[in-house]
């Protein structure tokens, strides 16, 4: 299985590795979301605007998330993340995901190791590749 991403030009003029997906909202619809592929993030985190659009009931927690920008308040929601495979099939990942509650805390949702750890993650700027590989796909590193 291969889930392709892309290098997205962000508002600050920097290219970042992104996987586009969908998140199941409380009303049963799938809301589109972009996920920054962050190999250093322990977990997947939804941005505040994405959280608001999902209208999910948070699981009771006193979770706070920390990163380069400091520590922020967060909640945990139970839902599903859906990613598109190379043959247009879908991969559905059920779980409890963190979400920040402050608008300025996170510009884009983050794909963390709770999901990325299920795949081989390829983030190759010179090769223009962002993808998640699993099952029958693999990669090889060879000298030029």
N, C-alpha and C positions, 0 to 999 in steps of 0.2 A: 504494500500500500504506500502511496506517495501523496502527501498533502502539500501542495505548492503554495508558497507565499510570494512576497515581492519586496523590493526595496522601495519604500514609500517616502517621497519628499514631504517632509513635515513643514509646518508653518514657520519654523525657525531656520529653514533652508538646509536642514540636515537630513540625509537619507538614513532611514531606519528599517530594520527587518520586521516585516509585518505578515501575519497570517489573518485572512478574513474568515469570519465564522458567523455563527448565529447562536443566540441564547434564548431558551424557552421562557416566555413571559407568563405571568399569572393567568392571563386570559387564553393561554394555549397557542398563541402566535409565536413565531420565531422572529426575534429582533436581530437585525444585522449588527455586527460589532467587528472592529479591527482590534487585533491583539499584537502588541509589541512582543517579539520573541526575545525574552530576557533570560539568558542562560544562568544568570546569577540570582534570579528571583526564586524563592522557596515555593511560592504558591501563585496560582492564578488569581488576579485581582481585577474586579470590574471598576471602571471609573464611576464617579457620581452621576453623570448624565445617563450612562447606561443603566445603572441601578434604578434611577427614577423611571426610566422607560419600561422597565420590567415589572414594576409594581408588585414585587415579591415581598412576602412577610419575612422579616429577618428572624434568624434563629437567635435566641437570647445568648448574648456573649458580651464580654467586656474587652473584646479584642482590640488591640492597637497594632498598627503596622509601622515598621521602621524601615528607612532606606536612606539614600543620600540626602534627601530633603528633610529628614527628621522623622519624628513619630506623629502619626495621624490617627484619628478615630476611624473605626471601621465596624462593619457588621458582617455577618455570615448569612448567606442565602443558599437554600437547596434548590437546584435546578439542573438543567442539562445544557451542555455546550455541544454544538453540532458543527463539524468541519467537513469540507468537501474533498473527496479523494480524486485522484487523477482521472478516473473513468466516470466522473459525475456521481458516484455513489456517496453516501454519507456515513460519517463516523459519529456516533453519539456517545458522549462522555457524561455520565451522571455523577453528581457529587455535591459537596458543600463548598462554596466558593466565597472568598472574601470580597468585600466591596468597600471602597472609601465613601465617606459621607460628605466630605467637603469638596466643592467644585475645583478649587485650586490645587488640591492634593495630587491629582493625576490627570494628565492630558489625554491619555489613551489607556485602555485596558491592557493588562499585562498577562501574557501566557507564561506561567511559571512551571517549575519542575514537577508539580503534581500531575500535569498533563504532558509536558515535554519529556519527562522521564520515561514515558511509555514508548518513545520513539528515538531513533537516531536523529539528532538535530543538525542540520547543515545550514550554516550562516556564512556564506562565502561572498564577500563584496567584490573582489576582483573577478570572480566567475559569474557574478550577477545571479546567485542562487540563494533562495531561502526555501527550505522544505523540511518536512518531517517524514522520516522513512520508517516503515514497519513491515512485518511479515515478509513477503517475497522480494522486496526491494532492499538493496544494500549499496554501499559505496566503497571505493578503493582509493587509497592514497598512494600515488606512484611518483617517483622522481621524474622531472621533465627531461 
